[in-house]
């Protein structure tokens, strides 16, 4: 509980601000979601890749573990949606709500409190991997249209080019003039609060009700996903204790706030996605201590 509160309280505060803003101001939610996807989130990724220093072996293993687990979760969720005969918008929202964990404003504080600086260093790798999947493969998986259509959609988004720019700057140790890196960093820092404001605005127009869908999506996100991550990290990739522990914990985080942004922009049931974000965040108070204990004792 002590580790969760420092992450949850600021998140809840900004969501409430967005909720109040939607009720008192005339704001375009679609405009804000486009701002987050096309400007702020690419800046966050470029800045993170430019500044971070990480072990090559741990980096490769964590990114591979995160990607493989996400792929398996995607296949499982897609199969479940077809088995339950969900409508296309609901199935898209289920995939988005299950596939994308909140590795940023929730995952980083939690892992820092739980595992210290060594855990934080690895959590930053997972944050980058999650962002790559969220804003490159994410839109394609939600909008659909086949592999080639997904590739074309992904290449239209600025995130893939922001990732390449960040990697090139880091690999060749290029220093940007006139403190341009600070400007990019400032833009990136704005992405999370804007996403939280969008969530609050969505909740202001959403009839809140917790049903089987929200509970099931939260269980998939909070318990099934980290279980898959454990087997992928421990047995498929033979990762060591701390690496696999961080991988499992990051994939046990509640649904990412940016899920609402993606669903709003690329299709799906945004109210369901917003409710799942809230439900999974509240449920994580009970599931994260258990996952932390299990990853410590069995990692």
N, C-alpha and C positions, 0 to 999 in steps of 0.2 A: 504493500500500500504506500509506503514512504517513497518508493521509487516511481510509482505511477502518478502521484499527485502533482509533482512539479511539471509533468508533461500535460496532464489533463486540465488543470486550472487555467493556464493561459489559453489553451485551445477553446475551452468552454466560454471564456470571456470574449474572445473575438467572434465566436459563433453568435453569441448574444448581441454583440454590436451589429453584425450583419442582419440579424432578425429584426432589431429595432429600426435599422436603416431602411429595410424593405417596407416597414409599416409607416414610416414617417417621411421618406424621401422618394423622389421619382428617379429610380435607377434602372438601367437596362442590364439585366442579368446576362444576356447573350454577349453584350459588349465586354463585360468584365471577364467572361469565360474565354473570349477570343484574346483578350489582353494577357491572360494567364498562360494560354497555350502557345501563342505565337511570339511573345516577347519575354515575359518574366521567367517561365520555366526553362527555356533555352539558356537564358543568362545564368540561372542557377547551376545548370549542368556544366556549362563552359567554365564558370568560375571554380566549381568544385574540382574539375579535372585539372585545371591550371594550378591550383594551390596545393592539392593533397600530395603526400609522399608516402608510399606504401610498398610493402614487400611484394616482389613480383610473384613469388610462389603462392602466397596467401591471396593475392589479388586474383590470380587466375582461378584458383580453387573456389573462392567465394563467388565470383561471377558465374563460373560454370555451375556450381551448386544451385545458385539462385535461378539461373536460366532453365536448367533441367527441371527443377521443382515447379517453376511457373508453367512450363510446358505440360507437365503431368497434371497439374491442377486444372489447367485449361481443358485438357482432354476429358478429365473426370467431370468437370462442370458442364461441358458441352454435352456429354453423354447423358448426364442426369437431366438436363433440360429437355432433351429429346425424349427420354424415357417418361418424363412427367408431362409431355406434350404442352410445354409452355409456349405462349405466343412469342413471336420474334422480339418485340420490345422488352418483354420480361426476361427472356433468355439472355439478351444482350446485357441487361442490368445485372443478372445473376453472375454472368461471367466476369463483368467488371468489378462487382462487389467482392467476389471471391478471389480474383486474381491479383489485386493490387493492395499490398499492405502499407500501412502508414509508417514507413521506415525513417521519415524525416523528423517532423516535430513531435512525434511520439516515440519512435524507435531510438533515436540518438540519446535523448535524456534518460530513457529507461535503462539502456545498456550501459551508459556512463555511470549511473548510480549503482547498477548491479555488478558490473565487471571492470570498472575503472578505465584508465587511459588505453590499456591494451585492447579492451573490448571496443572502445570508441573508435580506435584506428580501423578495426575490421568492419564496424558498423558503417563507416563512411563508404567503404567499398560496396557494401550492400545497398546503400542509398543510391550510389551511382548506377548500379545494376538495375535497381528498381525503377529509377527514372528513365533509363534507356528503354526498358520494357514498357513502362507506362506510356511514354510519349512517342515511341516509335512503333512498336508492335501493338500497343494498346488501341489506337484509333483503327488500325486495320482489322483487329480481332472483333471490335465492336461494330464497325460499319459493314464488314463483310465484303462480298463481291469477288472472292477468289484470290489466289496468290498474287497474280500480276497486278490486279487492282489494288491489293494491299501494299505491294511494293511502290506503285505509283503514288498512292496516298501518303505513304511514309516519307518518300522523297520530296513531297511538296511541303512537308512540315519543316520548320527551321531547326528543330531539335537535333536532327541527324547531322546537320552542318555545324551546329554549335558544339556537338560532341567531337567532331573531327577537328574543329578549331582548337578546342581545349586540349586535346591529345597532342596536336602538333606543337602548340606553345609549350606544353610540359616536356615532351620528348626532346625538343631542341633547346630547351631552357631559354626561350625567347622572352625578353622583358619588354612589356608594352610601355610606350612613352607616355608622358604627361599623366601618369596614374590612371590610364584607361582601365586597368584591371580593377581599380577601386570602383569605377563607375559600373562595370559589369557586375561586380560583387553586390553593389547596392541594389541593382535591378533584380538580381537573383534572390536577395533577401526579402524582397517584396512579394515573391510568388506564394509563399505559404500563407501569410495573412490575407492576401487577396482571395486565395482558394477558400479559406475559412469564412470570409465575408460572404462569398457566393453560397456556401453551404447554409449559412444563417438565413440568407435571402430565400433559398429554396425551402427551408423549413417553415418560413413565414407563410408560404403559400401551400403548405402540405398538411393534409389532415393526418395527424400522428396516430398510428395504430400499429401495434406489434402483432404480427400474425405468424403463420407457419413459414412463410417466405423469408421474412426478416430473421427469424430465429435460426432457420436452416442455413441461410447464407452466412450468418455470424458463426455458427458452429463449423462450417466448412473453412471459413477464414481463420478462426482462432485455434482450432484443434486438429482438423484433418490436414491442413496445409503444413503445420510444423511437424506432424508425424511423417508426412512424405519427405520433408526436408531432412529429417533425421536419418532415414534410410538411404536417401541419396548421398548425403554427406559422409555418413559413417561407413557405409558398405559399398557404395558405387564409386565414390571418389577417394575413400580412405583418408579423410581429413582428420587432423589432430583435434584434441579436446576443445581448445578455445575457439578454433575456426568453426567447428561444427556447432558449438554452443551458440555462437553469434548468429550463424545461419538459421538455426532453429528458432531463436528468439525473434529475429527480424521477421521471419515468416509466420510468427504467432501474433504479430501486431494487428490491431483492428483495421478495418477498411480505410484506405487512403481517402483523404478529403478530396483530392483531385479526381477521384472517381466520378463525383457529381459533375465536375467541370467537363470531363470527357463525355459522359452520358448526355449532358446538356448540348454539347457541340456536335456529337457524332451519332446520336440516336440511342433509344432505350427509354426506360421508365425512370425518369429523374427522381420523382417522389419516393419510389421504392429504394433507389440507391441512397438517397439522403437519409431515409429511415434506417437503412442498414448501417450506414456510417455511425449514427448515434447509438443504435443497439449494440453493435460490435464493440464500440468504445466503452460503453457501460459494462458489458459482459467481460471485457478484458481485465477489469478490476479483480475478477475471480479466476480467470484462466491464466493470466500471465504469471502470478506467483506459482501456480502449479507447474507450468511449462519451465519456469526458471529452476524450480526444484528438480524436475525430471532431467533437464539438460545438464544440471550440475552433477547428478548422481549416476546418470547413464551415458553422458557424453564421452 
